[in-house]
């Protein structure tokens, strides 16, 4: 029985690291194919868009604009920071990032928790009732998951580990021309 | 072939040898290839690098003399393996040199991302990035934290971390510990109750 490559959640949020693993392996077309074949649209917070399109790097910028123009990635600008579920999710994400690296929470910024903020925003605003988060940042995801469970959003978020996802996609499509 | 250096090598000799190799693209490439191929012959090494077989022989000989490679067979065809490098450099801080650094240096020309990173930050910058990459592989740190610490773009940090992750997983997988989520939960809960 072949497992679904992509979770059947309504929402799909990707982190910077997911885009980069495909991009540096020249596999973005493959990623596009995977999502468009399944009618999936990847959402990114504006912060992730900014990270993927820095002004000052001397070499190539990942083609995230092309992906947006082609319609398989969409930037979501609004994160509802004022909502208590969103803010406590981001707070817990920051705590997890700090704990994983043995740092003080004061070293961790709001922007480090932006993927969590977007996840919580989508659920709280009922834009979707389930979200898959694609990232290699396991600590951050643990913060997202626990915060949302504490606020009653059980089983509505799912982690897709970025590097595992890349390997699985490659394996699945390896024998297709 | 020259004799190997027998017994324990003086740390200063190891430092000088490693320092010379790090700054010699042909030699660092050969060392890295031996690490990758495990116990290759000279011919097998030469098939994978940009030098002639004669040059490879000379470089292998040199690397054996300085104690970075050792022969594993007495009969032809001679096979070689990399001797483990256990070199820690300490001034007011400490850095441990490992084969990961040498393999990464060997890929400066063949890997665009590594090459650009070294252009911008030097070999010591690469060494620093490897320290972050070891944490990154264990899901302890992130590109955002590294980027802020070093004042570099997140994209640059994420890219080099992923390149180095590949090398660490291939050449030093035993060093990688899986993140203990239960322990992390406990740390966070303890902090929350303060």
Interface residues (C-beta under 8 A of the other chain):
Chain A: X16 X17 X20 X21 X24 X51 X52 X54 X56 X57 X58 X59 X61 X62 X92 X95 X96 X97 X99 X100 X101 X102 X103 X105 X107 X108 X109 X111 X112 X136 X137 X138 X139 X140 X142 X143 X146 X163
Chain B: X112 X113 X116 X120 X135 X139 X140 X141 X142 X143 X144 X145 X148 X153 X154 X155 X156 X158 X159 X162 X163 X165 X179 X181 X184 X185 X187 X188 X191 X192
